[in-house]
Amino acid sequence: MIHDIMPGTEEELMKGPAAAYVGIDPTGDSLHIGHLVSIMILKHFQACGHKPYALVGGATGMIGDPSMKSQERNLLDEKTLAHNVACIKAQLGKFLDFESDAPNKAELVNNYDWMKDYTFINFTRDIGKLITVNYMMAKDSVKKRLSRESNEGMSFTEFTYQLLQGYDFLYLYEHNGVKLQLGGADQWGNITTGTELIRRKLGGEAFALTCPLITKADGGKFGKTEKGNVWLDPERTSPYQFYQFWLNVSDADAERYIKIFTMLDRETIEAAVAAHKEAPERRELQKLLAREVTIMVHSEREYENAVAASQMLFGKGTVEALKALDERTFLSVFEDVPQYTLPKSALPGDLLETLAVSTDIFPSKGECRKTIQGNGLSINKEKVSDTALQLTAEHLLDGKYILVQKGKKNYYILKFE
């Protein structure tokens, strides 16, 4: 989990409990799994007796960090930022202990609190004079942005970002005794600017530790699917979709991810990896990874629902399991399935009429009749044997859906409104 570490960091941490922080820009109201690496480092850090600080950038979120970004980001207003900060704290509470009376309980801080009254004149006088433009220009994040082909360049606002992040470190060092900043590999330049500020302004020693930016084994971007980011918010990425993401990672990725995204001990992981190599087709490593991460981010109940829902699509689901799915999970499982919307007044309705005339699930009533006689049609996971079956309100799932299955793999949803 370590990409770069400043000399002396390990020795500092061995002296006794220390305080460290990770900065998160509240550009959205949910974290995604790209944030999880540095959060997991904080979680380990707290488990080892150190004190974690999660810094949400209420001030810096209004500006935007140029690190490895191809273009300037949109600026957010105060109301949106306040909402985002509250949502992020609730999510962080699943990983870090903010509530107990332990001396190393986690703290949430917001840099807007110390930046809002800091005037531009004071900032440039106190902080700006300590760091040279040459020093700032030498940072990779700045060099890469300036050397791009496009004519966009880089605004002064973004250029000052590393000074603001450096000031956060200085402030937390001075007021909270925080000596270490953690972050992704792309943050090394910003973090070391902070250690330099602390040295020049206070004569103090501070440290930096970065974790690798996680990619997939094929070089693709981690945590991105065709539908976008994999979010921690169940309204954006349902627990079923979240579970499926981890279940479907490659063998090589599962072996890396289980070390990074779970708190399993080394012996358990090594045994799981060895067992997986003997029978990779069983995907036991992916199942263990998906279980651990889904329970940690959502809950054991959501994990069990996701497992039951996964079996639904692959033929093993029962009528009871289908009825037990909540609407969100049901729609997640069958999200790519053709849907037909019908009026509730169509119930009760003749099955053949509904499937061959009101919808085009079957080309004709004769074809539908033949499928039923061949035992090839199920309604809500129950085989249909009666060609004269009437669909009624009793068949509705969540009061509005009927699941039609033709053969083994063809699913359709009838939605009655």
N, C-alpha and C positions, 0 to 999 in steps of 0.2 A: 504493500500500500504506500510505500515511500518512493518518491521520485527524486527529490532533492532535499538535502538537510544541511543546515549551516553547521560548520564545525563547532563543537562545544555543546550542541543541543542535547545530545544524549546524556552527557555528563551532568548538565543542568537538571534534567528530569530525574536523575538518579539521586539527587541531593535530598529530595522530599517533595511533598505536594507543591505543584506549580499551577499557574493559571494560564490558559491559552484561549484564543478565540478564532472563530471562523466568521467571515463576513458573507452575508447573503443579500443580494440586491432584490428588493421586493417589487420587481417589475411585473409580477403576476400575483394572483391570490392563492396560488398553489405551488408547492415545490414539485419538481419532476425527478425521475430517478437519476438524472445527471448530477443532482445535488447530493445524492446519497453517499458518494465516496467520502467527501469531507465531513459529512454528518456522522458516518460510521467511525471515522477517526476520532471525532469528538466523543462518541459513545464509548469507544475503547479507553480513551483518555480518562473519562469519568469513572469507568469500571476499575481503573488502576489507581484511583484515589486522588486524581488531579481535579481542578475546578474548571469546567468549561463555560465559556461565554459565547453566546450566539449574538452576533451583531447584525441587526437588520439596517440596511443603508437607507433610512428615510431621507437623508440629505443627498447622499451620492446616487440614490435611485432617481433623483431629479436630474441627474447629469448624464450618466451612462459611461461605462468602462470601455475603453477602446481595445482592451486585450483580445487579440485574435478575432476581433469583429471586423466584418468587411464594410459596415456602414454605421452611421450614427443612429442611436436608438431614440425612440420617441420619449419625450419628457412627460412625467406624470404629475397630476395635481395632488394637493395635500389630502383631500378626501379619499381619493383612490388609494393613495399610499397607506393611509391609516387603516383602511379595510384590509389591504394586502398584508400588512404587518400582523394584524390580529389573526388572520387565517394561518399565516406561516407559524406563528407561535403555537397554535393548537396542533399543527402537524409535528413540530419539533418535539412536543411533549410526549409523542409516542416513542421517541428514541432517547430523550434525555430526561433526567429527573429534575424538574423545576420546583416541585412541590414539597419535598421532605424537609426536615430540619438538619440534614447532614451538612457538615461544614463545606463539602464540595458540591452542594446542589448547583445546578446550572442556573445561569442568569441570562436574561434577554436584555440587550441594550440597543438603543436606537441612536445613530449618530446625529439625527436631526436635533436631539436634545442639547448637544453641545455646539452644533454648527449654527442653529437658527439665530443666535444673537452675536455671532462672531462677525465683525464687520470686515469688508474686503480690505480696507486699509490696514487694520490690525493683522489680518491673516498674511498679507504680503510682507508686512514689516517683520512679524514674528517668525513666520515659517518660510516664506518665499526666499528670504535672503540666505537661508541655510543650505539650499540645494541649487547647484548650478544648472543652467540650461543644457550644458554639455553632458552632465550626468544623466539628465532626464532623456536626452536624445539618444543616449547609448542603449536604452532599454529595448529589448526585442519587440515588445508590443508596439512601441512607438515607431521603431525602424521599419517593421513590416507594414504598418499602416501607411507610412509616408512613401514607401518604395512601390506601392501598388500602381498598376497601370492607370487606374481611373484618375480623373481630375478632381475627385471629391476632396482630397486632402484630409486635414484633421482640424477640427475647430479648437480654439483656445480652451473652450469649456472642457473638451475631452482631454486635451493635453495636461490640464491641471489635475486630472483625476488622480494620478499617482501621488500628488502632494496631499490631496484630501484623504486618500486611504492611508498614507503615511502618517497624517495627523491623527487619524483614528487610533492607530497603534500607539502613538506618543501619548494621547489622552488616556487610553486604557492602562498604559504602563504607569503613568503618573498617578492616576486616581484609583486604579483597581489592582495594581501590582501584576498586570498581565505581561509576561516576558516572552510569550511565544505566539506567533500567528501561523495558522494552518490554512491551506487553500489548495486549489488545483494547480497543476504545473504551469498554467498560463498566468498565474498570479505572482510568480517569483519576483518579477521586476517591481511590482507594486509593494510586495511585502518587504523586500530588501531596502526600498526607499524609506520605509518606516523604521527599520533597524538603524539606518544611517541618520535619520532625523533624531532618534533617541540618543544616539552617540554624540551628535553635534550639539544638540540643545541641552541635554542633561548629563552628558558624559556617562550614560548608562549602557548596559549590554543587553541586547534583546536578540531573539532567535527566530529562525524561519524553518518551516517544514512543509513541503508540498507533496501532494499525492498525484499519481499519474492521471492523465485524462484518459478515461476508459474508451477503448474502441472495440469493435467486434473483430474476431479473428480474420475476417475478410477485409478489414480496413474500413468498413462502413461505420457510420456514427452510432455509438451506443445509445440505446434508449429512444431511438427514432423508429417509428413504424410508418407504414403508408399513410396512416391516419394522423401522424404527427407525434408529439412527445407522449411518453408514458407518464401520466401524472399520479401524484399521491392522493389527490382529491377523488373520492369515489364517484362524484357527479361528472367528472371529466373523463376518467378512465375507470370503468366499473371494476370491482374486485375480480370478476370473472376474466375480463380482458387483461387485467394486471397479472393474474395467475398464469394465463395463457402465454403472456410475453416471456416469463421465466421458463415455463415448461417447454417452449419452442426454441430455446437458444441451442447453439451447436455444442457438440461434446467438448471441443476445445474451450469455448467460452464458459460452459458450465464449470469446468475445472478451475478457471480463473475466478469467476464471479463468486463461487461458494466461499472462497477465502476472503473476499472483500466485503460481500454484502450480508454475511451471517455472523453470528457470534459463536458458532460451533467451535469446539476446541480442535487442535491440530490432529489428535489421534482419530477423532470421529471423521474429519474431512479426509485424512489419508486412507482410512478404511473404506470410506464411500467411493473415493476415486479408484481404488484398487478393485473393488467389487464391480464398479461400472465398466472397467476395462475388460472384465471377463464376460460381461453380457450387455454391451452398449445398447442393443436393440430394446432392452427393457426400460431404458431412460430413467433409471433409478436416481441418478445424480441430479438430473433436471427436476425430478419430482421432489427430491429433498430440498433443493434450492428454492423451488417455487413455494413449497410449504413454509419454510422458514421466513422468507421475505414477505409472503402474503399475510402470515399471522402477525409479524412485527408491524407492518404498515396498516393492516385493516383489523383483523381479529381472527380467532380460531373459528368462530361461527361463519364468518365470510369465507374463510378458507374451505370449510366443509361444504358450503353452498357452491363454491367454485368447482370443487371436485365433482359434486353431484351433477352440476350443470355440464361439465366436460363430458361426462358419461352419456348425457342426454343426446348429444349430437352423434355419438359413435355407436348408437344402437343398444346401449345397455340400460338406458334410463327407463324407469317405471312410471306408471300413471301417477302414483303417489308422489314420486320425486318431481314430476313435472308440475303437479298442483302446488307443491311446496315452494316453487321458485317465485321470488318476488318479481314484479313487472320489469324492473331495471335489468335483473339478471336474465330473465326470459328474453327480453329484446336484445341483450348483448349476445346471447348464445345464437340466436337466429337472426342476427342483424343483416346478413347478406341474403336472406331468404326472401323470395317474392311475396309481396303483401297485397291483399285485395281488401278494399274497404266496402262494406255493405251496410245497409240501414238495419237497425235493430228490429224494425218492423218486418224484416224478412224471416224472422224466427216466430214460430217454428217454420222450418222449410225443408223441402225434399232434398235429400243428399245428392241424388243424381242431377237434379235441376241446378243446385248450387254449384257443383263442381264442373258441370259441362255446359251450362247455359249462362248463369249469372257470372261465372268466371271461366277462364280458358285453361283450368288445370287439366281437364281432359278434353280431347277434340270432339267427343260425342258421348251421349249417355251409354251407348253400346260398349264403348271402350272402357268406360268407368265400371259398368256392370261386370265386364270380363275380368278386370283387375280385382274386383271384390271377390268374384268366384275363385280366382287363383290365389286368394289369401294375400293380396299385395297392397291392401289399403289399410291405413290406421288413422283413427281420429283420436287426438290427444294420447298417443302411444298405446291405444287399444285397438286390436284388429277388428275390422268390420266384416261381419258375415252376412248381414241382412241388407239386400239391395234396396229395400223399401224404407231404410232408416230415415227418421225425421231428426233434423238438427234442432235442438231447443236451447233455451237459456241455460238449462242444466249443463250443457257442454262448455259453456264459456269459462275461460281461465281469466282470472282477475276481472271478471264481469264484462270482458270485451273480446277476448281472442279465442280462436279455435285453431289447433295445430293439425295440419293435414300432412300425412306422410305417404308418398307413392313409391312403392318399391323400397329399397334399402336406404337410398341416399337423397331422394328428392323430397324436400320439405316446402310447405307453403303455409302462410298465415292468413287466416280470415279475420278481419277486424270489423267488429260490429259497433257502429256508433249511432 
